[in-house]
């Protein structure tokens, strides 16, 4: 049997030479921040070579395109940047990200 890890997202990506570290987080079921949103809790770190990271990004982009093609995820239009989240779930689900007036996105500070 293989261990599985659930994550709500990527909190931080750190590049050091040819090593890429990806910190995964989950939202706490009990702890809240000042705005009453669940706090991020570090869960696990993935450590990859730069080549392994680049290959992983390509695999994820292909998976994302499959979700877009299936209508599960919708991309925003180029003029909507800053006005809407870059991705959102299909109309039968709630949006992935809150509007800009609410909680900020979970994007890594390395890429803002």
C-alpha positions, 0 to 999 in steps of 0.5 A, a space after each residue: 500500500 502507498 501513502 497518500 497525502 491530501 493538500 489544499 494547495 501549494 503555499 510556497 515554492 523555493 528554488 535553491 540552485 538546481 533544487 525546487 522545494 514545494 511546501 504543501 498546506 491544508 486548511 485547519 479545521 479548528 484554527 482561524 485567522 483574524 478574518 475568521 478564515 481557516 489557517 494554513 497548516 504546513 503538511 509536507 514538502 516535495 523536493 525535486 530537481 529542476 528537471 523533475 519540477 519542469 517535467 511535473 509542471 508539464 504533466 500538471 498543465 496537461 491535466 489542467 487542460 483536460 479539466 478545462 476541456 471537460 468544463 470543470 475549470 474555466 480560465 479567465 479572459 486576458 483582460 480580467 486579470 486582477 478582477 477575477 480568479 485565474 481559474 474557477 470551477 464549473 457552474 455546478 461548483 463554488 468558485 476556487 478563489 474569493 473576489 479580490 475584496 475578500 481573502 487573497 489568493 493562495 499564490 506563492 510569494 515567489 511569483 507575485 
